[in-house]
Amino acid sequence: MSTSAILLRSLFAAAAVLACSALLVWASPEHISEETARRLLGVLLGAVVVAYSNSIPKVLAARARLRCSAAEEQAARRFAGWSLVLGGLAYVLAWMVAPLSVAGLIGGALLAIGVALALLRCLRLGSKGSLT
């Protein structure tokens, strides 16, 4: 996929998130309750994390930029993708079922665990690779 196609897809996704957010603000409180609007916004943001995290293992790095074998690089990408997808799903679930007063805190903490796991795996891979 070309760089311009990736940029256009990303801009479209950002516009869609902004449009959905604006729609939720407009609909609240006349059409849906404020609690439902906040929960839906949290679910939307978690879904964005899941969607982008799902694409991580599918992006191929140039072989010249690899600091390790291609298999190790792909395994790290797969691990990071799964960690972030599961963290995003936990974020969505927290916004769906947790009390509204702590949904953001619980969801953010669970997502942060996924981010930390992915980051640690990438740092471990970077420290093992040669710097040639």
All heavy atoms as an XYZ file, in Angstrom:
953
protein
N       0.853     -1.176      0.000
C       0.000      0.000      0.000
C       0.895      1.234      0.000
O       1.877      1.313      0.722
C      -0.898     -0.030      1.235
C      -1.941      1.040      1.225
S      -3.050      1.040      2.647
C      -4.034     -0.390      2.313
N       0.538      2.199     -0.805
C       1.350      3.399     -0.930
C       1.197      4.289      0.299
O       0.239      4.186      1.061
C       0.951      4.171     -2.185
O      -0.330      4.733     -2.010
N       2.158      5.185      0.441
C       2.151      6.102      1.586
C       0.926      7.017      1.538
O       0.316      7.303      2.567
C       3.440      6.938      1.597
O       4.558      6.049      1.592
C       3.505      7.831      2.806
N       0.559      7.470      0.342
C      -0.600      8.360      0.241
C      -1.893      7.623      0.592
O      -2.793      8.203      1.209
C      -0.692      8.965     -1.160
O      -0.836      7.954     -2.133
N      -1.986      6.336      0.228
C      -3.185      5.563      0.583
C      -3.262      5.362      2.093
O      -4.346      5.450      2.676
C      -3.170      4.213     -0.129
N      -2.131      5.105      2.720
C      -2.101      4.953      4.181
C      -2.503      6.261      4.852
O      -3.287      6.267      5.805
C      -0.709      4.487      4.641
C      -0.445      3.067      4.146
C      -0.587      4.563      6.156
C       0.973      2.594      4.358
N      -1.979      7.375      4.342
C      -2.310      8.682      4.910
C      -3.796      8.985      4.750
O      -4.449      9.444      5.697
C      -1.465      9.774      4.250
C      -1.706     11.192      4.732
C      -1.378     11.310      6.215
C      -0.893     12.181      3.928
N      -4.344      8.709      3.582
C      -5.774      8.958      3.362
C      -6.632      8.082      4.265
O      -7.642      8.556      4.817
C      -6.130      8.718      1.895
C      -5.711      9.814      0.931
C      -6.004      9.402     -0.511
C      -6.411     11.121      1.263
N      -6.254      6.822      4.416
C      -7.014      5.932      5.295
C      -6.958      6.417      6.741
O      -7.966      6.414      7.447
C      -6.470      4.508      5.190
C      -7.338      3.502      5.906
C      -6.864      2.111      5.683
N      -5.641      1.912      6.446
C      -4.944      0.801      6.474
N      -5.298     -0.212      5.741
N      -3.866      0.697      7.215
N      -5.797      6.876      7.180
C      -5.655      7.385      8.542
C      -6.461      8.663      8.748
O      -7.092      8.840      9.791
C      -4.180      7.642      8.862
O      -3.456      6.444      8.795
N      -6.440      9.551      7.767
C      -7.233     10.779      7.864
C      -8.729     10.471      7.885
O      -9.493     11.093      8.628
C      -6.899     11.727      6.710
C      -5.538     12.412      6.790
C      -5.254     13.185      5.505
C      -5.459     13.322      7.998
N      -9.150      9.500      7.089
C     -10.554      9.092      7.087
C     -10.950      8.526      8.450
O     -12.021      8.835      8.972
C     -10.821      8.069      5.983
C     -12.229      7.575      5.975
C     -13.260      8.369      5.494
C     -12.543      6.330      6.478
C     -14.571      7.928      5.508
C     -13.850      5.876      6.502
C     -14.873      6.674      6.005
N     -10.075      7.690      9.030
C     -10.367      7.113     10.342
C     -10.470      8.209     11.401
O     -11.369      8.179     12.251
C      -9.294      6.098     10.724
N      -9.554      9.178     11.355
C      -9.600     10.282     12.321
C     -10.882     11.100     12.149
O     -11.524     11.482     13.132
C      -8.373     11.178     12.155
N     -11.265     11.360     10.900
C     -12.506     12.101     10.643
C     -13.719     11.325     11.144
O     -14.658     11.916     11.689
C     -12.635     12.407      9.154
N     -13.702      9.997     10.979
C     -14.817      9.174     11.445
C     -14.929      9.212     12.966
O     -16.032      9.307     13.516
C     -14.652      7.736     10.962
N     -13.793      9.158     13.662
C     -13.805      9.229     15.127
C     -14.340     10.586     15.580
O     -15.168     10.669     16.495
C     -12.399      8.961     15.704
C     -12.325      9.313     17.173
C     -12.004      7.502     15.492
N     -13.883     11.662     14.938
C     -14.366     12.999     15.296
C     -15.859     13.143     15.004
O     -16.599     13.732     15.799
C     -13.572     14.069     14.549
C     -12.124     14.247     15.007
C     -11.401     15.218     14.090
C     -12.070     14.722     16.444
N     -16.307     12.597     13.887
C     -17.738     12.679     13.549
C     -18.582     11.900     14.548
O     -19.634     12.385     14.991
C     -17.967     12.156     12.127
N     -18.124     10.706     14.923
C     -18.867      9.915     15.918
C     -18.897     10.627     17.264
O     -19.928     10.641     17.948
C     -18.246      8.530     16.065
S     -18.562      7.451     14.662
N     -17.775     11.227     17.643
C     -17.728     11.970     18.911
C     -18.682     13.157     18.878
O     -19.411     13.404     19.840
C     -16.305     12.455     19.181
O     -15.423     11.377     19.288
N     -18.673     13.878     17.777
C     -19.587     15.023     17.644
C     -21.039     14.569     17.668
O     -21.897     15.219     18.277
C     -19.278     15.783     16.355
N     -21.332     13.453     17.034
C     -22.689     12.911     17.037
C     -23.131     12.543     18.452
O     -24.272     12.822     18.844
C     -22.773     11.695     16.122
C     -24.143     11.043     15.997
C     -25.136     11.991     15.337
C     -24.038      9.749     15.220
N     -22.225     11.948     19.224
C     -22.572     11.590     20.604
C     -22.819     12.827     21.455
O     -23.730     12.845     22.282
C     -21.459     10.736     21.219
C     -21.381      9.304     20.692
C     -20.125      8.615     21.222
C     -22.617      8.524     21.074
N     -22.015     13.873     21.245
C     -22.222     15.118     21.995
C     -23.545     15.751     21.593
O     -24.303     16.232     22.437
C     -21.044     16.095     21.751
C     -21.367     17.485     22.272
C     -19.787     15.556     22.407
N     -23.846     15.725     20.310
C     -25.101     16.300     19.832
C     -26.308     15.530     20.364
O     -27.323     16.120     20.731
C     -25.109     16.305     18.302
C     -26.431     16.713     17.735
C     -26.897     17.986     17.587
C     -27.450     15.837     17.278
N     -28.164     17.950     17.052
C     -28.532     16.641     16.847
C     -27.565     14.459     17.176
C     -29.697     16.111     16.334
C     -28.735     13.923     16.659
C     -29.788     14.754     16.245
N     -26.215     14.209     20.406
C     -27.354     13.376     20.807
C     -27.601     13.377     22.308
O     -28.683     13.016     22.760
C     -27.137     11.940     20.331
N     -26.593     13.767     23.063
C     -26.721     13.731     24.522
C     -27.168     15.098     25.021
O     -26.634     16.105     24.565
C     -25.381     13.357     25.126
O     -25.406     13.427     26.512
N     -28.056     15.230     25.917
C     -28.875     14.271     26.636
C     -30.278     14.120     26.059
O     -31.086     13.396     26.616
C     -28.933     14.856     28.036
C     -28.940     16.330     27.824
C     -28.105     16.547     26.582
N     -30.576     14.782     24.922
C     -31.940     14.734     24.395
C     -32.327     13.342     23.891
O     -33.456     12.902     24.087
C     -32.130     15.752     23.256
C     -32.099     17.198     23.711
C     -30.683     17.737     23.802
O     -29.777     17.198     23.126
O     -30.475     18.678     24.572
N     -31.398     12.659     23.211
C     -31.726     11.381     22.575
C     -31.154     10.174     23.319
O     -31.756      9.105     23.302
C     -31.253     11.380     21.127
C     -31.850     12.491     20.317
N     -33.165     12.498     19.929
C     -31.322     13.646     19.862
C     -33.419     13.604     19.252
N     -32.319     14.324     19.199
N     -29.998     10.345     23.906
C     -29.401      9.280     24.729
C     -28.873      9.916     26.002
O     -28.566     11.102     26.036
C     -28.258      8.532     23.994
C     -27.145      9.495     23.586
C     -28.771      7.761     22.796
C     -25.935      8.795     22.990
N     -28.780      9.109     27.040
C     -28.319      9.655     28.319
C     -26.834      9.998     28.244
O     -26.098      9.476     27.406
C     -28.559      8.642     29.440
O     -27.703      7.530     29.293
N     -26.420     10.898     29.122
C     -24.999     11.275     29.159
C     -24.125     10.071     29.489
O     -23.019      9.928     28.960
C     -24.777     12.394     30.175
C     -25.287     13.735     29.693
C     -24.898     14.854     30.626
O     -23.773     14.828     31.158
O     -25.724     15.753     30.816
N     -24.605      9.197     30.359
C     -23.840      7.998     30.711
C     -23.636      7.113     29.487
O     -22.524      6.645     29.229
C     -24.551      7.198     31.807
C     -23.822      5.907     32.147
C     -24.517      5.089     33.218
O     -25.466      5.582     33.855
O     -24.092      3.938     33.411
N     -24.676      6.921     28.716
C     -24.565      6.097     27.507
C     -23.614      6.738     26.507
O     -22.804      6.050     25.877
C     -25.952      5.886     26.871
O     -26.810      5.279     27.835
C     -25.867      5.021     25.636
N     -23.687      8.044     26.364
C     -22.793      8.747     25.442
C     -21.336      8.579     25.862
O     -20.464      8.317     25.021
C     -23.167     10.221     25.366
N     -21.057      8.721     27.162
C     -19.683      8.551     27.642
C     -19.203      7.123     27.444
O     -18.069      6.882     27.052
C     -19.582      8.952     29.116
C     -19.669     10.470     29.305
C     -19.457     10.883     30.724
N     -18.119     10.511     31.173
C     -17.757     10.485     32.445
N     -18.619     10.806     33.390
N     -16.534     10.154     32.790
N     -20.077      6.169     27.720
C     -19.704      4.755     27.526
C     -19.434      4.462     26.048
O     -18.466      3.794     25.703
C     -20.795      3.835     28.061
C     -20.844      3.782     29.571
C     -21.787      2.701     30.051
N     -21.949      2.740     31.485
C     -21.071      2.236     32.365
N     -19.991      1.645     31.934
N     -21.306      2.319     33.655
N     -20.281      4.955     25.168
C     -20.082      4.731     23.738
C     -18.796      5.376     23.239
O     -18.103      4.814     22.383
C     -21.283      5.245     22.946
C     -22.555      4.418     23.060
C     -23.713      5.108     22.339
C     -22.338      3.023     22.510
N     -18.456      6.546     23.769
C     -17.208      7.191     23.384
C     -16.010      6.356     23.844
O     -15.044      6.181     23.093
C     -17.124      8.601     23.968
C     -15.897      9.406     23.554
C     -15.824      9.557     22.043
C     -15.902     10.756     24.233
N     -16.069      5.820     25.061
C     -15.001      4.940     25.538
C     -14.875      3.690     24.688
O     -13.769      3.254     24.350
N     -16.008      3.113     24.308
C     -15.998      1.927     23.447
C     -15.409      2.283     22.082
O     -14.612      1.528     21.519
C     -17.424      1.347     23.314
C     -17.502      0.312     22.209
C     -17.864      0.748     24.640
N     -15.765      3.437     21.552
C     -15.235      3.879     20.262
C     -13.714      4.026     20.313
O     -13.008      3.555     19.412
C     -15.882      5.209     19.853
C     -15.317      5.890     18.615
C     -15.633      5.072     17.377
C     -15.868      7.290     18.488
N     -13.212      4.648     21.353
C     -11.765      4.836     21.468
C     -11.044      3.497     21.623
O      -9.969      3.285     21.050
C     -11.444      5.778     22.623
C     -11.951      7.210     22.435
C     -11.653      8.048     23.666
C     -11.345      7.838     21.202
N     -11.622      2.587     22.384
C     -11.035      1.251     22.504
C     -11.043      0.510     21.184
O     -10.093     -0.200     20.846
N     -12.110      0.682     20.407
C     -12.194      0.035     19.098
C     -11.123      0.571     18.148
O     -10.579     -0.182     17.330
C     -13.585      0.230     18.504
N     -10.810      1.848     18.256
C      -9.739      2.424     17.438
C      -8.401      1.773     17.800
O      -7.611      1.414     16.916
C      -9.677      3.959     17.612
C      -8.419      4.539     17.003
C     -10.910      4.597     17.010
N      -8.151      1.600     19.086
C      -6.916      0.934     19.522
C      -6.863     -0.487     18.965
O      -5.825     -0.920     18.443
C      -6.804      0.918     21.069
C      -5.656      0.042     21.530
C      -6.649      2.327     21.602
N      -7.960     -1.210     19.051
C      -8.001     -2.587     18.542
C      -7.745     -2.605     17.038
O      -6.956     -3.420     16.545
C      -9.361     -3.248     18.880
C      -9.514     -4.568     18.150
C      -9.486     -3.455     20.385
N      -8.374     -1.712     16.296
C      -8.221     -1.696     14.838
C      -6.777     -1.414     14.431
O      -6.217     -2.103     13.574
C      -9.163     -0.666     14.228
N      -6.167     -0.407     15.040
C      -4.787     -0.091     14.676
C      -3.816     -1.153     15.178
O      -2.841     -1.472     14.505
C      -4.390      1.294     15.201
C      -4.818      2.394     14.267
C      -5.891      3.216     14.571
C      -4.168      2.600     13.062
C      -6.299      4.208     13.704
C      -4.565      3.592     12.185
C      -5.627      4.396     12.509
O      -6.022      5.372     11.643
N      -4.070     -1.711     16.335
C      -3.187     -2.749     16.873
C      -3.243     -4.011     16.027
O      -2.246     -4.715     15.894
C      -3.577     -3.095     18.311
O      -3.477     -1.950     19.116
N      -4.393     -4.283     15.460
C      -4.539     -5.459     14.613
C      -3.677     -5.362     13.358
O      -3.279     -6.376     12.791
C      -6.009     -5.640     14.240
C      -6.260     -6.945     13.544
O      -5.753     -7.983     13.957
N      -7.027     -6.893     12.479
N      -3.341     -4.153     12.939
C      -2.540     -3.989     11.727
C      -1.037     -4.056     11.988
O      -0.257     -4.151     11.038
C      -2.892     -2.669     11.038
O      -2.485     -1.585     11.835
N      -0.620     -4.020     13.239
C       0.820     -4.018     13.548
C       1.551     -5.217     12.954
O       2.578     -5.038     12.298
C       1.055     -3.918     15.073
C       0.672     -2.534     15.566
C       2.511     -4.220     15.428
C       0.711     -2.402     17.075
N       1.080     -6.447     13.129
C       1.833     -7.570     12.567
C       1.813     -7.616     11.041
O       2.634     -8.290     10.437
C       1.123     -8.808     13.125
C       0.290     -8.328     14.240
C      -0.024     -6.901     13.954
N       0.915     -6.896     10.426
C       0.791     -6.939      8.973
C       1.712     -5.967      8.260
O       1.854     -6.030      7.046
C      -0.660     -6.669      8.590
C      -1.596     -7.730      9.140
C      -3.035     -7.367      8.947
C      -3.890     -8.447      9.605
N      -5.071     -7.949     10.198
N       2.340     -5.070      9.003
C       3.255     -4.105      8.411
C       4.638     -4.742      8.347
O       5.172     -5.204      9.353
C       3.301     -2.807      9.259
C       4.327     -1.845      8.706
C       1.931     -2.166      9.316
N       5.191     -4.764      7.160
C       6.505     -5.373      6.985
C       7.582     -4.298      7.034
O       7.469     -3.262      6.397
C       6.572     -6.122      5.654
C       5.576     -7.263      5.501
C       5.679     -7.852      4.098
C       5.824     -8.329      6.542
N       8.634     -4.564      7.783
C       9.760     -3.637      7.868
C      10.746     -3.951      6.751
O      10.879     -5.100      6.325
C      10.449     -3.772      9.222
N      11.438     -2.943      6.281
C      12.473     -3.158      5.267
C      13.578     -4.019      5.866
O      13.986     -3.833      7.014
C      13.028     -1.818      4.799
N      14.061     -4.980      5.104
C      15.077     -5.909      5.611
C      16.347     -5.167      6.032
O      17.034     -5.584      6.954
C      15.386     -6.969      4.576
C      14.216     -7.902      4.352
C      14.531     -8.974      3.342
N      15.488     -9.964      3.776
C      15.202    -11.006      4.551
N      13.974    -11.151      4.998
N      16.126    -11.879      4.868
N      16.646     -4.051      5.387
C      17.854     -3.300      5.730
C      17.751     -2.660      7.110
O      18.761     -2.412      7.751
C      18.122     -2.229      4.677
N      16.532     -2.418      7.569
C      16.345     -1.768      8.871
C      16.280     -2.748     10.020
O      16.270     -2.342     11.182
C      15.061     -0.936      8.850
C      15.162      0.271      7.987
C      13.986      1.207      8.117
N      13.020      0.854      9.134
C      11.722      0.988      8.982
N      11.241      1.443      7.856
N      10.897      0.674      9.950
N      16.196     -4.039      9.732
C      16.061     -5.034     10.790
C      17.350     -5.141     11.593
O      18.440     -5.151     11.051
C      15.711     -6.403     10.202
C      14.352     -6.511      9.512
C      14.166     -7.919      8.964
C      13.241     -6.176     10.468
N      17.209     -5.227     12.896
C      18.351     -5.415     13.788
C      18.462     -6.853     14.261
O      19.280     -7.163     15.101
C      18.233     -4.493     15.000
C      18.285     -3.043     14.623
C      18.183     -2.203     15.854
N      18.209     -0.811     15.484
C      18.761      0.118     16.223
N      19.308     -0.183     17.357
N      18.745      1.360     15.829
N      17.596     -7.697     13.757
C      17.574     -9.105     14.131
C      17.029     -9.887     12.940
O      16.796     -9.320     11.876
C      16.716     -9.312     15.371
S      15.012     -8.765     15.128
N      16.814    -11.158     13.123
C      16.278    -11.945     12.017
C      14.830    -11.530     11.741
O      14.138    -11.004     12.610
C      16.340    -13.433     12.356
O      15.360    -13.755     13.325
N      14.405    -11.801     10.514
C      13.037    -11.448     10.137
C      12.013    -12.199     10.985
O      10.959    -11.659     11.315
C      12.822    -11.745      8.649
N      12.342    -13.443     11.360
C      11.421    -14.234     12.186
C      11.268    -13.616     13.575
O      10.150    -13.554     14.113
C      11.918    -15.668     12.298
N      12.380    -13.162     14.166
C      12.297    -12.527     15.488
C      11.520    -11.217     15.412
O      10.735    -10.902     16.309
C      13.700    -12.268     16.039
C      14.428    -13.504     16.471
C      15.851    -13.191     16.906
O      16.477    -12.278     16.341
O      16.326    -13.874     17.835
N      11.749    -10.466     14.353
C      11.032     -9.204     14.156
C       9.523     -9.453     14.043
O       8.719     -8.784     14.681
C      11.540     -8.515     12.888
C      10.722     -7.334     12.440
C      11.037     -6.052     13.164
O      12.059     -6.003     13.864
O      10.249     -5.109     13.047
N       9.143    -10.440     13.247
C       7.722    -10.737     13.067
C       7.092    -11.264     14.349
O       5.953    -10.919     14.683
C       7.522    -11.738     11.925
C       6.074    -11.944     11.550
C       5.390    -10.664     11.085
O       6.018     -9.772     10.502
N       4.106    -10.547     11.358
N       7.844    -12.071     15.100
C       7.325    -12.578     16.373
C       7.089    -11.425     17.350
O       6.079    -11.411     18.064
C       8.296    -13.593     16.971
N       7.999    -10.465     17.362
C       7.824     -9.303     18.240
C       6.617     -8.477     17.805
O       5.842     -7.998     18.647
C       9.087     -8.447     18.244
N       6.443     -8.309     16.500
C       5.278     -7.563     15.998
C       3.979     -8.283     16.354
O       2.994     -7.649     16.733
C       5.358     -7.389     14.491
C       6.342     -6.352     14.051
C       6.356     -6.255     12.530
N       7.342     -5.311     12.103
C       7.123     -4.007     12.003
N       5.956     -3.519     12.295
N       8.073     -3.197     11.609
N       3.974     -9.605     16.219
C       2.779    -10.379     16.565
C       2.459    -10.233     18.046
O       1.308    -10.042     18.432
C       2.992    -11.852     16.200
C       1.897    -12.385     15.341
C       2.090    -13.832     14.960
N       2.879    -13.940     13.746
C       4.095    -14.466     13.666
N       4.664    -14.988     14.702
N       4.723    -14.509     12.525
N       3.497    -10.322     18.893
C       3.293    -10.184     20.334
C       2.758     -8.783     20.669
O       1.813     -8.638     21.450
C       4.599    -10.449     21.089
C       4.447    -10.354     22.573
C       3.992    -11.437     23.301
C       4.744     -9.181     23.243
C       3.834    -11.354     24.678
C       4.585     -9.086     24.613
C       4.136    -10.178     25.337
N       3.365     -7.760     20.068
C       2.909     -6.387     20.324
C       1.477     -6.201     19.849
O       0.652     -5.591     20.552
C       3.837     -5.391     19.635
N       1.160     -6.743     18.687
C      -0.204     -6.631     18.176
C      -1.208     -7.282     19.101
O      -2.234     -6.692     19.439
N      -0.905     -8.509     19.535
C      -1.818     -9.205     20.455
C      -1.937     -8.472     21.785
O      -3.032     -8.347     22.345
C      -1.355    -10.648     20.688
C      -1.928    -11.608     19.707
C      -1.265    -12.250     18.700
C      -3.279    -12.033     19.621
N      -2.124    -13.035     17.996
C      -3.373    -12.929     18.541
C      -4.430    -11.742     20.336
C      -4.571    -13.537     18.173
C      -5.618    -12.351     19.967
C      -5.673    -13.233     18.902
N      -0.826     -8.005     22.316
C      -0.867     -7.292     23.603
C      -1.750     -6.060     23.525
O      -2.566     -5.800     24.413
C       0.544     -6.873     24.030
O       1.351     -7.984     24.241
N      -1.596     -5.312     22.445
C      -2.375     -4.085     22.308
C      -3.833     -4.367     21.951
O      -4.732     -3.657     22.406
C      -1.726     -3.169     21.272
C      -0.352     -2.644     21.689
C       0.304     -1.900     20.546
C      -0.455     -1.764     22.910
N      -4.089     -5.402     21.151
C      -5.478     -5.774     20.857
C      -6.187     -6.191     22.143
O      -7.310     -5.753     22.424
C      -5.544     -6.895     19.793
C      -6.914     -7.549     19.779
C      -5.223     -6.340     18.416
N      -5.537     -7.034     22.938
C      -6.158     -7.468     24.199
C      -6.324     -6.295     25.167
O      -7.336     -6.196     25.866
C      -5.348     -8.595     24.828
C      -5.375     -9.913     24.040
C      -4.428    -10.932     24.675
C      -6.778    -10.464     23.938
N      -5.341     -5.393     25.201
C      -5.471     -4.199     26.033
C      -6.625     -3.316     25.564
O      -7.387     -2.782     26.375
N      -6.777     -3.176     24.248
C      -7.886     -2.401     23.696
C      -9.232     -3.034     23.995
O     -10.204     -2.350     24.311
N      -9.292     -4.359     23.885
C     -10.548     -5.057     24.220
C     -10.883     -4.914     25.705
O     -12.052     -4.756     26.078
C     -10.451     -6.528     23.836
C     -10.483     -6.818     22.334
C     -10.226     -8.298     22.076
C     -11.788     -6.369     21.729
N      -9.857     -4.961     26.553
C     -10.083     -4.756     27.988
C     -10.590     -3.339     28.245
O     -11.462     -3.124     29.101
C      -8.798     -5.026     28.761
N     -10.051     -2.362     27.497
C     -10.508     -0.978     27.614
C     -11.988     -0.880     27.239
O     -12.784     -0.253     27.939
C      -9.649     -0.089     26.704
C      -9.892      1.382     26.858
C      -9.217      2.119     27.822
C     -10.786      2.057     26.040
C      -9.429      3.482     27.964
C     -11.009      3.409     26.168
C     -10.330      4.109     27.134
O     -10.543      5.457     27.280
N     -12.352     -1.518     26.116
C     -13.754     -1.532     25.676
C     -14.639     -2.172     26.738
O     -15.694     -1.636     27.098
C     -13.890     -2.274     24.329
C     -15.345     -2.572     24.008
C     -13.249     -1.478     23.211
N     -14.218     -3.316     27.245
C     -15.008     -4.032     28.248
C     -15.174     -3.202     29.525
O     -16.263     -3.168     30.111
C     -14.347     -5.371     28.567
C     -15.132     -6.302     29.480
C     -16.450     -6.682     28.833
C     -14.320     -7.536     29.801
N     -14.105     -2.521     29.933
C     -14.201     -1.676     31.129
C     -15.250     -0.583     30.925
O     -16.044     -0.302     31.823
C     -12.838     -1.065     31.455
N     -15.252      0.044     29.750
C     -16.235      1.093     29.495
C     -17.646      0.545     29.377
O     -18.620      1.259     29.615
C     -15.869      1.894     28.253
C     -14.907      2.977     28.574
C     -13.565      2.970     28.364
C     -15.212      4.214     29.219
N     -13.019      4.139     28.835
C     -14.005      4.922     29.355
C     -16.382      4.786     29.689
C     -13.934      6.178     29.948
C     -16.312      6.045     30.275
C     -15.106      6.723     30.401
N     -17.769     -0.736     29.043
C     -19.103     -1.316     28.914
C     -19.698     -1.733     30.254
O     -20.905     -1.598     30.451
C     -19.056     -2.524     27.978
C     -18.841     -2.148     26.523
S     -18.574     -3.546     25.433
C     -20.136     -4.375     25.531
N     -18.868     -2.246     31.179
C     -19.440     -2.849     32.386
C     -19.017     -2.201     33.702
O     -19.709     -2.360     34.702
C     -19.127     -4.365     32.449
C     -19.721     -5.081     31.251
C     -17.643     -4.632     32.542
N     -17.909     -1.508     33.736
C     -17.440     -0.929     34.998
C     -18.295      0.294     35.364
O     -18.888      0.926     34.480
C     -15.972     -0.518     34.888
N     -18.362      0.601     36.646
C     -19.056      1.838     37.033
C     -18.420      3.031     36.320
O     -17.202      3.090     36.143
C     -18.830      1.916     38.539
C     -18.533      0.518     38.961
C     -17.855     -0.126     37.803
N     -19.240      3.951     35.882
C     -18.774      5.069     35.066
C     -17.682      5.888     35.754
O     -16.771      6.385     35.090
C     -19.964      5.957     34.698
C     -19.740      6.935     33.563
C     -19.329      6.202     32.307
C     -20.984      7.741     33.324
N     -17.743      5.984     37.072
C     -16.771      6.795     37.794
C     -15.352      6.228     37.729
O     -14.386      6.970     37.883
C     -17.196      6.955     39.258
O     -17.262      5.681     39.878
N     -15.220      4.922     37.494
C     -13.885      4.316     37.451
C     -13.587      3.617     36.119
O     -12.526      3.018     35.968
C     -13.690      3.309     38.613
C     -13.699      4.010     39.946
C     -14.717      2.198     38.544
N     -14.495      3.701     35.160
C     -14.307      2.995     33.884
C     -13.047      3.459     33.163
O     -12.279      2.645     32.651
C     -15.528      3.183     32.995
N     -12.815      4.752     33.137
C     -11.623      5.280     32.479
C     -10.344      4.844     33.165
O      -9.358      4.495     32.508
N     -10.368      4.842     34.480
C      -9.189      4.434     35.244
C      -8.892      2.951     35.046
O      -7.749      2.565     34.765
C      -9.402      4.738     36.728
C      -8.237      4.422     37.658
C      -7.030      5.276     37.303
C      -8.648      4.650     39.092
N      -9.910      2.120     35.152
C      -9.720      0.674     34.974
C      -9.308      0.370     33.540
O      -8.347     -0.368     33.293
C     -11.001     -0.088     35.361
C     -11.253      0.028     36.862
C     -10.899     -1.549     34.943
C     -12.600     -0.503     37.297
N     -10.024      0.934     32.579
C      -9.696      0.705     31.176
C      -8.302      1.191     30.819
O      -7.548      0.506     30.125
N      -7.955      2.371     31.316
C      -6.619      2.915     31.053
C      -5.523      2.071     31.666
O      -4.468      1.857     31.053
N      -5.762      1.564     32.868
C      -4.758      0.709     33.518
C      -4.574     -0.594     32.753
O      -3.441     -1.057     32.549
C      -5.173      0.428     34.959
N      -5.669     -1.191     32.301
C      -5.566     -2.440     31.542
C      -4.896     -2.216     30.190
O      -4.076     -3.026     29.756
C      -6.956     -3.056     31.368
C      -7.603     -3.557     32.659
C      -9.047     -3.941     32.413
C      -6.825     -4.711     33.245
N      -5.208     -1.112     29.538
C      -4.555     -0.793     28.277
C      -3.071     -0.501     28.500
O      -2.218     -0.909     27.697
C      -5.244      0.384     27.599
C      -4.690      0.833     26.257
C      -4.688     -0.318     25.250
C      -5.483      2.011     25.722
N      -2.749      0.175     29.595
C      -1.347      0.473     29.905
C      -0.538     -0.805     30.124
O       0.641     -0.869     29.761
C      -1.266      1.374     31.142
N      -1.155     -1.817     30.698
C      -0.467     -3.103     30.869
C      -0.126     -3.689     29.498
O       0.995     -4.168     29.271
C      -1.320     -4.078     31.704
C      -1.395     -3.600     33.147
C      -0.759     -5.493     31.634
C      -2.408     -4.351     33.991
N      -1.058     -3.648     28.557
C      -0.795     -4.131     27.209
C       0.305     -3.347     26.519
O       1.177     -3.920     25.858
N       0.291     -2.033     26.676
C       1.334     -1.189     26.095
C       2.697     -1.506     26.719
O       3.707     -1.624     26.017
C       0.994      0.307     26.264
C       2.158      1.191     25.881
C      -0.238      0.662     25.448
N       2.718     -1.665     28.033
C       3.983     -1.969     28.721
C       4.547     -3.311     28.273
O       5.759     -3.438     28.049
C       3.767     -1.951     30.235
N       3.690     -4.315     28.121
C       4.155     -5.621     27.654
C       4.744     -5.525     26.250
O       5.801     -6.090     25.967
C       3.013     -6.638     27.693
C       2.566     -7.096     29.076
C       1.306     -7.944     28.957
C       3.673     -7.873     29.765
N       4.059     -4.816     25.359
C       4.558     -4.646     23.997
C       5.879     -3.886     23.994
O       6.823     -4.257     23.290
C       3.522     -3.912     23.154
N       5.961     -2.849     24.798
C       7.188     -2.051     24.873
C       8.354     -2.868     25.422
O       9.465     -2.823     24.880
C       6.954     -0.810     25.734
C       8.127      0.151     25.879
C       8.504      0.719     24.528
C       7.780      1.255     26.850
N       8.102     -3.637     26.463
C       9.171     -4.469     27.027
C       9.660     -5.504     26.027
O      10.870     -5.762     25.932
C       8.692     -5.150     28.315
C       8.520     -4.231     29.515
C       7.884     -4.979     30.672
C       9.863     -3.647     29.934
N       8.750     -6.096     25.282
C       9.158     -7.084     24.270
C      10.003     -6.422     23.183
O      11.012     -6.961     22.749
C       7.921     -7.741     23.673
C       8.199     -8.700     22.537
C       8.919     -9.953     23.027
N       9.295    -10.815     21.946
C       8.621    -11.887     21.554
N       7.517    -12.222     22.187
N       9.053    -12.606     20.553
N       9.611     -5.242     22.764
C      10.384     -4.536     21.740
C      11.744     -4.102     22.263
O      12.748     -4.184     21.541
C       9.599     -3.334     21.229
S       8.149     -3.799     20.268
N      11.804     -3.649     23.502
C      13.096     -3.268     24.092
C      14.007     -4.478     24.228
O      15.215     -4.383     23.992
C      12.884     -2.591     25.443
C      12.278     -1.195     25.397
C      11.986     -0.700     26.807
C      13.191     -0.238     24.657
N      13.429     -5.607     24.618
C      14.220     -6.831     24.737
C      14.772     -7.245     23.372
O      15.920     -7.640     23.250
C      13.369     -7.944     25.331
C      14.192     -9.144     25.744
C      13.318    -10.204     26.353
N      13.224    -11.246     25.330
C      12.232    -12.062     25.185
N      11.190    -11.981     25.980
N      12.232    -12.955     24.248
N      13.964     -7.128     22.347
C      14.401     -7.451     21.003
C      15.500     -6.494     20.540
O      16.494     -6.919     19.958
C      13.225     -7.398     20.033
C      13.519     -7.743     18.591
C      13.903     -9.195     18.467
C      12.327     -7.426     17.724
N      15.344     -5.212     20.848
C      16.346     -4.214     20.464
C      17.680     -4.417     21.156
O      18.741     -4.190     20.595
N      17.633     -4.880     22.407
C      18.891     -5.093     23.128
C      19.610     -6.357     22.663
O      20.814     -6.452     22.787
C      18.634     -5.167     24.638
O      17.894     -6.327     24.948
N      18.874     -7.301     22.079
C      19.482     -8.535     21.583
C      20.108     -8.341     20.207
O      21.083     -8.984     19.856
C      18.440     -9.661     21.465
C      18.082    -10.301     22.762
C      16.992    -11.332     22.603
C      17.200    -12.242     21.431
N      16.164    -13.269     21.326
N      19.526     -7.442     19.411
C      19.970     -7.285     18.032
C      21.313     -6.570     17.937
O      21.754     -5.854     18.842
N      22.001     -6.777     16.825
C      23.269     -6.093     16.603
C      22.999     -4.719     16.014
O      21.990     -4.490     15.364
C      24.137     -6.901     15.635
O      23.498     -6.975     14.376
N      23.883     -3.808     16.225
C      23.702     -2.432     15.754
C      24.511     -2.198     14.487
O      25.204     -1.202     14.345
C      24.119     -1.443     16.851
C      23.306     -1.513     18.131
C      23.880     -0.599     19.184
C      21.859     -1.171     17.869
N      24.407     -3.084     13.528
C      25.158     -2.927     12.290
C      24.404     -2.120     11.294
O      23.244     -2.038     11.247
C      25.499     -4.287     11.657
O      24.288     -4.982     11.433
C      26.445     -5.052     12.530
